[in-house]
Amino acid sequence: MSYIDKLTGLHNRNKYMAVLEALKNEPSSVGIIFADINGLKAVNDTYSHEFGDRLIKRAAEILQGLFSSDVFRIGGDEFVVLCRGMARQVFEEKIRELCRQREEEQGASLAVGSAWSGDGRDIARQLAEAEELMYQDKERYRLYRQGNGQRYSADKALSLQKDIRSGCLVVHLQPQISLLDGKLIGAEALVRRKDAAGNFIFPSRLIRFYEKHGIVRHLDLFVLETACAYLAKFKRKNCFLPISVNLSHMTLGEENFVENIKTLCITYDTAPSLLCLEVTEHIRKIGEKQLEELILRLRGEGFSISLSNFGSEYSSLSLAAGIDFSEIKLDKTLLRQITKFSNPRAMERLLNICRLMDQAKILAEGIESEKQKNLLIEHQCLYGQGYLFSRAIPIDDFLKMYDERNKSERIIADSQKD
């Protein structure tokens, strides 16, 4: 049992060392193969060690299927095969078959290095040669994946831009409301994707995908430009409500971001004060000094900055304390939990924290019930948005809502005069 690897059933390192010692006294032909699983650590981190173990076992099956004996697992993802007394031609044919099988394999991608000797007298040199060739193969795999990843991202960027031009992506507005009197105070721009049947899909997963591949800027700039175009349309209707736009930390961290957004405002004759830039605590990733300078520049240009998802992450508390945000947006999951467990004190403590930070406005998102609305009003959170008031709607519907509410307010005002 001391010679068997429990996970794969192959010989283990102890057996490998014993066989190597015996080979020194057997001056016959020897073929040596070093094999290593590419990217196993990333697989373990992403999918779990159990999934990684399955890849190790699959690699063992491939090797044992080609080389029935003297296959060793000498480390976590490292294997050695010793082919004693095997002709060079046969050995090379097996190597070609191994490489063919690894190309077809969906899971366990193997880096392979091999060396053959007709007498096996300098086994240490042969082992070093096979191991070095394996590491070279691993580096080629890394560069190949890196190159493919770059090409893949470039292809996805082109696809995203094509979707934007074709109208697959649209921007709707979710009304933001004064909780005391129901007045419209603004809107949040939310992007939607239309499928082939014309149904709208919330692209939360797509946004994470775009961030992963470094192409989210195209989506962010599209929503920003659309918001500026909507504000220009607002202006023609004598509507001067602000629009909030969610932005990735990757977009905000770009060198020319402030110049780009200023250019958009000039192009659409939009006042920067009517754009509220929503960020999450992930904005920390652009660096503390750069973040401080960025917020100061944006505030200096007249833009409002909102910290969204507040209360969902502990780090957002320290972030809010250190940055001069224009608005704090309470996270919808927090609101659900507080009302679900009937814990008004938690709400009171959270809002007290916000007030101590001297914020201009506290706004709750995801309000779905009168109970939630009343709880917020009770604790002096006077602004919000959510399905209780309206889902995200097309701009024409939003402006219709604005006109109807203005008309109602005028009728009430006139009746009070009478």
Backbone hydrogen bonds, N-H to C=O, Kabsch-Sander energy under -0.5 kcal/mol:
donor,donor_aa,acceptor,acceptor_aa,energy
4,I,1,M,-1.2
5,D,10,L,-3.3
6,K,4,I,-0.5
9,G,5,D,-2.4
11,H,71,V,-1.6
12,N,3,Y,-2.0
16,Y,12,N,-2.0
17,M,13,R,-2.6
18,A,14,N,-1.7
19,V,15,K,-2.5
20,L,16,Y,-2.5
21,E,17,M,-1.9
22,A,18,A,-1.6
23,L,19,V,-1.9
24,K,20,L,-1.0
24,K,21,E,-0.6
25,N,22,A,-1.4
26,E,23,L,-1.9
28,S,26,E,-2.9
30,V,117,S,-2.5
31,G,83,C,-2.0
32,I,115,A,-3.3
33,I,81,V,-2.3
34,F,113,G,-3.0
35,A,79,F,-2.6
36,D,111,A,-2.0
37,I,77,D,-1.5
38,N,109,S,-3.4
40,L,37,I,-0.9
43,V,39,G,-1.8
44,N,40,L,-2.8
45,D,41,K,-2.6
46,T,42,A,-2.2
47,Y,43,V,-3.3
48,S,43,V,-0.7
48,S,44,N,-1.3
52,G,48,S,-1.7
53,D,49,H,-2.5
54,R,50,E,-1.5
55,L,51,F,-1.4
56,I,52,G,-2.0
57,K,53,D,-2.4
58,R,54,R,-2.0
59,A,55,L,-2.4
60,A,56,I,-2.1
61,E,57,K,-2.1
62,I,58,R,-2.1
63,L,59,A,-2.2
64,Q,60,A,-2.8
65,G,61,E,-2.1
66,L,62,I,-1.2
67,F,63,L,-2.8
68,S,66,L,-0.5
72,F,70,D,-0.5
72,F,80,V,-3.1
73,R,11,H,-2.7
74,I,72,F,-0.8
74,I,78,E,-1.3
75,G,78,E,-1.3
79,F,35,A,-3.0
80,V,72,F,-2.3
81,V,33,I,-2.3
82,L,70,D,-2.4
83,C,31,G,-3.4
83,C,81,V,-0.6
84,R,82,L,-0.8
85,G,29,S,-3.2
86,M,83,C,-0.8
91,F,87,A,-2.5
92,E,88,R,-2.7
93,E,89,Q,-2.0
94,K,90,V,-2.1
95,I,91,F,-1.9
96,R,92,E,-2.2
97,E,93,E,-2.1
98,L,94,K,-2.4
99,C,95,I,-2.5
100,R,96,R,-2.1
101,Q,97,E,-2.4
102,R,98,L,-2.2
103,E,99,C,-1.4
104,E,100,R,-1.2
105,E,101,Q,-1.2
109,S,107,G,-1.1
110,L,108,A,-0.6
111,A,36,D,-3.4
113,G,34,F,-2.5
115,A,32,I,-2.1
117,S,30,V,-2.4
123,I,121,R,-0.7
126,Q,122,D,-1.9
127,L,123,I,-2.5
128,A,124,A,-2.2
129,E,125,R,-2.1
130,A,126,Q,-2.3
131,E,127,L,-2.4
132,E,128,A,-2.4
133,L,129,E,-2.2
134,M,130,A,-1.6
135,Y,131,E,-2.0
136,Q,132,E,-1.9
137,D,133,L,-2.0
138,K,134,M,-2.2
139,E,135,Y,-2.0
140,R,136,Q,-2.1
141,Y,137,D,-2.0
142,R,138,K,-2.1
143,L,139,E,-2.5
144,Y,140,R,-2.4
145,R,141,Y,-2.7
146,Q,142,R,-2.6
147,G,143,L,-2.8
148,N,144,Y,-2.7
149,G,145,R,-2.8
150,Q,146,Q,-2.3
151,R,147,G,-2.4
152,Y,148,N,-2.9
153,S,149,G,-2.6
154,A,150,Q,-2.4
155,D,151,R,-2.5
156,K,152,Y,-2.4
157,A,153,S,-2.5
158,L,154,A,-2.1
159,S,155,D,-2.2
160,L,156,K,-2.7
161,Q,157,A,-2.4
162,K,158,L,-2.2
163,D,159,S,-2.3
164,I,160,L,-2.2
165,R,161,Q,-2.3
166,S,162,K,-2.2
167,G,163,D,-0.7
167,G,164,I,-0.9
168,C,163,D,-2.0
169,L,163,D,-0.8
170,V,168,C,-0.5
170,V,192,R,-2.8
172,H,170,V,-0.5
172,H,190,L,-2.8
173,L,393,I,-3.3
174,Q,188,E,-2.5
176,Q,186,G,-2.7
177,I,384,G,-3.4
178,S,183,K,-2.6
179,L,177,I,-0.7
179,L,382,L,-2.5
180,L,382,L,-0.5
182,G,178,S,-2.6
185,I,176,Q,-3.0
186,G,176,Q,-1.1
187,A,242,P,-1.6
188,E,174,Q,-2.0
189,A,244,S,-3.2
190,L,172,H,-2.9
190,L,188,E,-0.5
192,R,170,V,-3.3
193,R,201,I,-2.3
194,K,168,C,-3.4
195,D,199,N,-2.6
198,G,195,D,-2.0
201,I,193,R,-2.9
207,I,203,P,-2.6
208,R,204,S,-1.6
209,F,205,R,-2.1
210,Y,206,L,-3.0
211,E,207,I,-2.3
212,K,208,R,-2.3
213,H,209,F,-1.7
214,G,211,E,-1.4
215,I,210,Y,-2.6
216,V,210,Y,-0.8
218,H,215,I,-1.2
219,L,215,I,-0.6
220,D,216,V,-2.6
221,L,217,R,-2.9
222,F,218,H,-1.5
223,V,219,L,-2.4
224,L,220,D,-2.6
225,E,221,L,-2.6
226,T,222,F,-2.4
227,A,223,V,-2.5
228,C,224,L,-2.2
229,A,225,E,-2.3
230,Y,226,T,-2.4
231,L,227,A,-2.4
232,A,228,C,-1.9
233,K,229,A,-1.7
234,F,230,Y,-2.7
235,K,231,L,-2.4
236,R,232,A,-1.4
237,K,233,K,-0.8
237,K,234,F,-1.2
238,N,235,K,-1.7
239,C,234,F,-2.9
240,F,238,N,-0.5
243,I,274,L,-2.6
244,S,187,A,-2.9
245,V,276,C,-2.7
246,N,189,A,-0.6
247,L,278,E,-2.4
252,L,248,S,-2.1
253,G,249,H,-1.7
254,E,251,T,-1.5
257,F,254,E,-1.5
260,N,256,N,-2.5
261,I,257,F,-2.4
262,K,258,V,-2.0
263,T,259,E,-2.2
264,L,260,N,-1.8
265,C,261,I,-1.9
266,I,262,K,-2.2
267,T,263,T,-2.7
268,Y,264,L,-2.1
269,D,266,I,-1.0
270,T,265,C,-3.0
274,L,271,A,-2.2
275,L,272,P,-2.0
276,C,243,I,-2.4
276,C,274,L,-0.5
277,L,275,L,-0.6
277,L,304,S,-3.0
278,E,245,V,-2.9
278,E,276,C,-0.7
279,V,306,S,-2.8
283,I,280,T,-2.0
284,R,281,E,-1.7
285,K,282,H,-2.0
286,I,283,I,-1.7
287,G,284,R,-2.1
291,L,287,G,-2.7
292,E,288,E,-2.2
293,E,289,K,-2.1
294,L,290,Q,-2.4
295,I,291,L,-2.6
296,L,292,E,-2.0
297,R,293,E,-2.2
298,L,294,L,-2.6
299,R,295,I,-2.7
300,G,296,L,-2.2
301,E,297,R,-1.6
302,G,299,R,-1.1
303,F,298,L,-2.1
304,S,275,L,-1.9
306,S,277,L,-2.5
307,L,327,E,-2.5
308,S,279,V,-3.5
308,S,306,S,-0.8
310,F,329,K,-2.5
312,S,309,N,-1.9
316,S,313,E,-0.9
317,L,314,Y,-1.5
318,S,314,Y,-0.7
319,L,315,S,-1.9
320,A,316,S,-2.4
321,A,317,L,-1.6
322,G,318,S,-1.2
323,I,319,L,-1.2
325,F,323,I,-1.7
326,S,305,I,-2.4
327,E,305,I,-1.6
328,I,361,K,-2.1
329,K,307,L,-2.7
330,L,328,I,-0.6
330,L,363,L,-2.5
331,D,310,F,-2.6
335,L,331,D,-1.7
336,R,332,K,-2.1
337,Q,333,T,-2.1
338,I,334,L,-2.4
339,T,335,L,-2.1
340,K,336,R,-2.4
341,F,337,Q,-2.2
342,S,339,T,-0.7
343,N,338,I,-2.3
346,A,343,N,-0.9
347,M,343,N,-1.0
348,E,344,P,-2.5
349,R,345,R,-2.7
350,L,346,A,-2.1
351,L,347,M,-2.6
352,N,348,E,-2.1
353,I,349,R,-1.9
354,C,350,L,-2.0
355,R,351,L,-2.4
356,L,352,N,-2.2
357,M,353,I,-1.1
358,D,355,R,-1.7
359,Q,354,C,-1.1
361,K,326,S,-0.7
363,L,328,I,-2.7
364,A,383,Y,-2.4
365,E,330,L,-1.8
367,I,385,Q,-2.4
373,K,369,S,-2.1
374,N,370,E,-3.0
375,L,371,K,-2.0
376,L,372,Q,-2.1
377,I,373,K,-2.3
378,E,374,N,-2.4
379,H,375,L,-1.3
380,Q,377,I,-1.9
381,C,376,L,-3.0
382,L,380,Q,-0.8
383,Y,362,I,-0.7
384,G,177,I,-2.2
385,Q,364,A,-1.9
388,L,367,I,-2.3
389,F,386,G,-1.6
390,S,386,G,-2.5
393,I,173,L,-2.7
398,F,394,P,-2.1
399,L,395,I,-2.7
400,K,396,D,-1.8
401,M,397,D,-2.3
402,Y,398,F,-2.4
403,D,399,L,-2.5
404,E,400,K,-2.5
405,R,401,M,-2.4
406,N,402,Y,-2.3
407,K,403,D,-2.5
408,S,404,E,-2.3
409,E,405,R,-2.4
410,R,406,N,-2.2
411,I,407,K,-2.3
412,I,408,S,-2.4
413,A,409,E,-2.5
414,D,410,R,-2.7
415,S,411,I,-2.3
416,Q,412,I,-1.9
417,K,413,A,-1.5
418,D,414,D,-1.9
